[in-house]
Amino acid sequence: MREPTIARNYAQALFELGERSGETELFADLTEALAGAITSQPKVRVVLESPRVHKKKKLEILRNALADYAPESFIRFLQAVVKRGRQGMFPAIAREYLALVDEKFNRVHAGVTLAREPDKALQESVRAKLSEVFGKEVIPHFRADPTILGGLILRIGDRIIDGSIRRKMAALRRQLLRT
């Protein structure tokens, strides 16, 4: 079995556990935080992935770190992941889990590139318009790139919609050169 399939299977198991216990969103926050810690803190990743650190010690570390925040069912899920030696896949499991949660709540993430940093009013306007157009709750992730000159570039999944002034000027230039 390949890693994405394995990660998806673990994510589905965690999602079902979250749905049964009514803690789907809490599990989303916990998986996102744990995956973030693993990817951003090399020491955490090394400890969890090292064959020199015994699985019981890894479980103890996770239990102690999450005892005040996570329900017992989530900690038992982590124990199952560690016992099977899949703790290195946790960031992939978290990505798959968050995708399941987004699907449940009819949400989609969008990368929005603008020529300048947007203020709160513009952010809200873009979010509302995108949600209306796509018929889902759109969670925009804004980025500034002055080289696009104006307009915006939108990325949702594999789809890119380039409404930038830079692209329009390049198209106009090509058209003028043809005539």
C-alpha positions in Angstrom: 0.0 0.0 0.0 1.2 3.4 -0.8 1.6 6.2 1.7 -1.4 8.4 0.5 -3.7 5.4 0.7 -2.5 4.5 4.2 -2.8 8.1 5.3 -6.3 8.3 3.9 -7.3 5.1 5.7 -6.0 6.5 9.1 -7.7 9.8 8.4 -11.0 8.1 7.7 -10.8 6.1 10.9 -10.1 9.2 12.9 -12.9 11.1 11.1 -15.4 8.3 12.0 -14.2 8.4 15.6 -14.7 12.2 15.7 -18.1 11.9 14.2 -19.2 9.3 16.7 -17.9 11.3 19.6 -19.0 14.7 18.2 -15.5 16.0 18.4 -14.7 16.3 14.6 -13.7 19.9 14.8 -11.6 19.4 18.0 -9.8 16.5 16.3 -9.2 18.8 13.3 -7.5 21.4 15.6 -5.5 18.7 17.3 -4.3 17.0 14.1 -3.4 20.4 12.6 -1.4 21.5 15.7 0.4 18.1 16.0 1.2 18.0 12.3 2.5 21.6 12.5 4.7 20.7 15.5 6.1 17.7 13.6 6.9 19.6 10.4 8.2 22.8 12.0 10.2 21.4 14.9 13.0 19.1 13.8 13.5 17.7 17.4 9.9 16.5 17.5 10.1 14.8 14.2 13.4 13.2 15.1 12.1 11.8 18.3 8.9 10.4 16.8 10.7 8.9 13.7 13.8 7.6 15.5 14.1 3.8 15.8 16.3 4.5 18.9 13.4 5.9 20.8 11.2 3.0 22.0 7.5 3.1 21.0 6.4 3.2 24.7 8.5 6.3 25.2 7.0 8.0 22.1 3.5 7.2 23.4 4.4 8.6 26.8 5.7 11.8 25.3 2.6 12.2 23.2 0.3 11.4 26.1 2.1 14.0 28.4 2.0 16.7 25.7 -1.7 16.3 24.9 -3.1 15.2 28.3 -4.6 18.6 29.0 -6.0 19.2 25.5 -7.0 16.0 23.8 -9.7 13.5 24.7 -8.7 10.0 25.5 -10.1 8.7 22.2 -7.7 10.9 20.3 -4.7 9.8 22.4 -5.7 6.1 21.8 -5.8 6.9 18.0 -2.2 8.3 18.3 -1.2 5.2 20.2 -2.5 3.0 17.3 -0.5 5.1 14.8 2.7 4.8 16.8 2.3 1.1 17.6 2.1 0.4 13.9 5.2 2.6 13.2 3.2 5.2 11.1 4.0 8.3 13.2 6.2 9.7 10.3 3.0 9.8 8.2 1.1 12.0 10.7 1.4 15.2 8.6 -0.1 13.3 5.6 -2.8 11.8 7.9 -3.6 15.3 9.1 -3.9 16.7 5.5 -6.3 13.9 4.6 -8.3 14.4 7.8 -8.6 18.1 7.2 -9.8 17.5 3.7 -12.5 15.2 5.1 -13.6 17.9 7.5 -13.7 20.5 4.8 -15.8 18.2 2.7 -18.2 17.6 5.6 -18.6 21.4 6.2 -18.8 22.2 2.4 -15.6 24.3 2.6 -12.9 24.8 0.1 -9.5 26.6 0.4 -8.4 29.1 -2.2 -5.1 30.8 -2.8 -5.7 34.4 -3.7 -2.8 36.5 -5.0 -3.2 40.3 -5.2 -0.9 43.1 -6.1 -0.9 44.4 -2.6 -1.8 43.3 0.9 -5.6 43.4 1.2 -7.3 45.2 4.1 -10.0 43.4 6.2 -12.8 44.8 4.1 -11.3 43.6 0.8 -10.6 40.2 2.3 -14.2 39.9 3.4 -15.5 41.1 0.1 -13.3 38.5 -1.8 -14.3 35.7 0.6 -18.1 36.5 0.2 -17.9 36.8 -3.6 -16.0 33.5 -3.9 -18.4 31.7 -1.6 -21.3 33.0 -3.7 -19.7 31.9 -7.0 -18.6 28.5 -5.9 -21.6 27.7 -3.7 -19.3 26.7 -0.8 -17.7 28.4 2.1 -14.4 29.6 0.7 -11.5 30.0 3.0 -9.1 32.4 1.2 -5.4 32.4 1.8 -4.1 35.8 0.7 -0.7 36.6 -0.7 0.8 39.8 -2.2 2.7 39.8 -5.4 3.4 43.3 -6.8 4.5 41.9 -10.2 0.9 41.0 -11.2 0.2 44.8 -11.3 -3.5 44.5 -10.4 -6.4 42.1 -10.5 -6.0 38.8 -8.8 -4.9 35.2 -9.4 -7.1 32.5 -7.8 -6.1 29.0 -7.2 -8.7 26.4 -6.0 -7.4 22.9 -6.1 -5.9 22.2 -9.6 -7.8 25.2 -11.1 -6.1 28.5 -11.6 -8.0 31.6 -12.7 -5.7 34.4 -13.7 -7.4 37.8 -13.8 -4.2 39.8 -13.3 -3.3 42.9 -15.2 0.0 41.3 -16.1 -1.7 38.5 -18.0 -4.1 40.8 -19.7 -1.2 43.0 -20.9 0.7 40.0 -22.1 -2.4 38.9 -24.1 -2.9 42.4 -25.5 0.8 42.4 -26.5 0.5 39.1 -28.3 -2.6 40.3 -30.1 -0.9 43.6 -31.3 2.1 41.7 -32.5 -0.1 39.4 -34.7 -1.7 42.4 -36.5 
